[in-house]
Amino acid sequence: MNKQNPIKLHGNWIEGFAFDYHIIYSEYLGVDEWGRELFDTKRTEIGQLLYELKYKKDKLKAESIVQLIGPFLNLWGISNKIDYIIPVPPSIERRFQPVFELSQKIGEHLKKQVLFDVVKKNNPTQSKNLVTDNKNEITGSIVRTKRFLRKVNLLIIDDLYQSGKTLNETAKELKNDQNVNNIYVLTMTKTRR
């Protein structure tokens, strides 16, 4: 079993963590016969589970991820700090949304309701596809579609933390609701950059 290695995330929220780094190393091997770059990549335990959830569409990995991060969530005491869970809205509309699946399983673990329709993306640009200079294209890309009728504390969940732009933009948009008190953030993994 992987040791817990939560990484503090800084942004416009009260407290946030990535459970661990996404990869341990990635070494360039060259190009295959079709011109695709090849890498020897070693992922962390959660990084591998997340990879299989996202790219192999293995929904059972969401439960494995929650089993892995469950002790950290309990130690963090996040269940006592929040009222609802908000997944970062997807950039691409597709039948299977890994972040939604993860959020649902984490919600079950924490016994908290997941609200899937409070924020949405109005720009299909994925921050992972932007070079650093273009990360400002994320600004204004998240819109709030509902507001809260009472004071609430929220946990925003995403799968991978790179620059933090999407999470910061989501938190900023949620804070425009006067009934949102505190925002917390959880990502499964973080890049090393």
C-alpha positions in Angstrom: 0.0 0.0 0.0 1.2 3.5 -0.9 2.1 5.8 1.9 0.1 8.9 2.2 1.8 11.9 0.6 -0.8 14.7 0.5 0.5 17.9 -1.1 -0.9 21.2 0.1 -2.5 23.3 -2.7 -2.6 27.0 -2.5 -5.3 29.1 -4.2 -8.4 31.1 -3.5 -9.8 28.5 -1.1 -9.5 27.8 2.7 -7.6 24.6 2.4 -6.7 22.2 -0.4 -4.7 19.0 -1.1 -3.6 16.7 -3.9 -3.4 13.2 -2.5 -0.1 12.5 -4.3 2.0 13.2 -7.3 0.7 11.7 -10.6 4.0 10.2 -11.8 7.2 9.1 -10.3 9.2 9.4 -13.5 8.7 9.5 -17.3 11.6 8.8 -19.6 11.5 9.6 -23.3 12.2 6.4 -25.4 11.9 7.7 -28.9 9.2 7.4 -31.6 7.3 4.3 -32.8 6.8 3.2 -36.4 3.7 5.5 -36.7 5.6 8.6 -35.4 4.1 8.6 -31.9 6.4 9.5 -29.0 7.1 6.7 -26.6 7.7 7.1 -22.9 8.6 4.8 -20.0 6.3 6.1 -17.3 6.1 5.0 -13.7 3.0 6.4 -12.0 2.3 6.6 -8.3 -0.3 4.1 -7.0 -3.1 6.7 -7.2 -1.7 8.0 -10.5 -2.0 4.5 -12.0 -5.6 4.1 -10.7 -6.6 7.5 -12.1 -5.0 6.6 -15.5 -7.0 3.4 -15.7 -10.2 5.2 -14.6 -9.8 8.0 -17.2 -8.3 6.3 -20.2 -9.3 2.7 -19.8 -12.7 3.7 -18.5 -12.5 1.2 -15.7 -15.2 2.5 -13.3 -14.1 0.1 -10.6 -11.0 2.1 -10.1 -13.0 5.0 -8.6 -13.9 2.7 -5.7 -10.2 1.7 -5.4 -9.2 5.4 -5.3 -11.6 6.1 -2.5 -10.3 3.1 -0.6 -6.8 4.5 -1.0 -7.6 8.1 0.0 -10.3 7.3 2.6 -7.9 7.3 5.6 -6.6 10.7 4.5 -10.1 12.1 4.1 -11.0 10.9 7.6 -7.8 12.3 9.1 -8.4 15.7 7.3 -11.8 15.7 8.9 -13.3 17.3 5.7 -16.7 15.7 6.2 -17.2 17.9 9.3 -16.1 21.0 7.3 -18.4 20.9 4.3 -22.0 20.7 3.3 -21.7 19.7 -0.4 -19.3 18.4 -2.9 -18.9 20.1 -6.3 -17.0 18.4 -9.1 -15.0 20.6 -11.5 -17.2 20.7 -14.6 -15.9 18.7 -17.6 -14.5 20.3 -20.7 -15.8 17.6 -22.9 -19.3 16.2 -22.9 -19.1 12.4 -22.9 -21.1 9.6 -21.4 -18.5 8.7 -18.8 -17.2 11.6 -16.7 -14.3 10.4 -14.5 -14.4 13.4 -12.1 -18.2 12.9 -11.7 -17.6 9.2 -10.9 -14.9 10.0 -8.4 -17.0 12.8 -6.8 -19.9 10.4 -6.4 -17.8 7.7 -4.7 -16.1 10.3 -2.4 -19.6 11.7 -1.6 -20.7 8.2 -0.6 -17.6 7.8 1.6 -18.1 11.2 3.3 -21.9 10.9 3.4 -22.2 14.2 1.5 -24.4 15.1 -1.4 -22.7 15.8 -4.7 -24.1 18.7 -6.8 -23.3 18.1 -10.5 -25.1 21.1 -11.9 -24.0 24.2 -9.9 -21.2 25.1 -12.2 -20.5 24.4 -15.9 -17.9 25.1 -18.4 -18.8 27.5 -21.2 -15.5 27.1 -23.0 -14.4 23.6 -24.3 -10.7 24.5 -23.8 -8.9 22.0 -21.6 -6.2 23.6 -19.4 -4.0 20.5 -19.9 -3.8 21.4 -23.6 -2.7 25.0 -23.0 0.8 26.2 -22.8 1.6 28.3 -19.7 1.2 31.6 -21.6 -2.3 30.6 -22.7 -3.6 29.6 -19.3 -5.5 32.9 -19.1 -7.9 31.4 -21.6 -9.5 29.6 -18.6 -10.5 32.9 -17.1 -14.3 33.3 -17.4 -14.7 29.7 -18.7 -16.6 28.5 -15.6 -20.2 29.8 -15.0 -22.4 29.3 -12.0 -25.8 28.0 -13.0 -27.5 27.9 -9.5 -27.2 29.7 -6.2 -27.5 28.5 -2.6 -30.4 29.6 -0.5 -28.5 29.2 2.8 -24.9 29.5 3.9 -22.8 26.5 2.8 -19.2 25.2 2.8 -18.1 23.3 -0.3 -15.5 20.8 -1.4 -14.4 21.1 -5.0 -13.0 17.9 -6.5 -10.8 17.5 -9.6 -8.7 14.6 -10.8 -5.4 16.3 -11.6 -3.8 19.6 -10.5 -1.5 21.2 -13.0 -1.5 25.0 -12.8 -4.5 25.4 -10.6 -6.2 27.7 -13.0 -9.4 25.6 -13.4 -9.8 25.1 -9.7 -9.2 28.8 -9.0 -11.7 29.8 -11.6 -14.3 27.4 -10.2 -13.7 28.7 -6.7 -13.9 32.3 -7.9 -17.2 31.6 -9.6 -18.7 29.8 -6.6 -17.6 32.7 -4.3 -19.7 35.0 -6.3 -22.7 33.4 -4.5 -23.1 35.3 -1.2 -24.2 32.1 0.5 -20.9 30.3 -0.1 -18.8 30.6 3.0 -15.7 28.4 2.8 -14.3 26.4 -0.1 -12.0 23.4 0.2 -10.2 21.6 -2.7 -9.2 18.0 -3.3 -7.5 16.6 -6.3 -6.3 13.0 -6.6 -2.9 13.8 -8.1 -0.6 16.7 -9.0 1.9 17.2 -11.7 5.5 17.8 -10.6 5.7 21.1 -12.4 
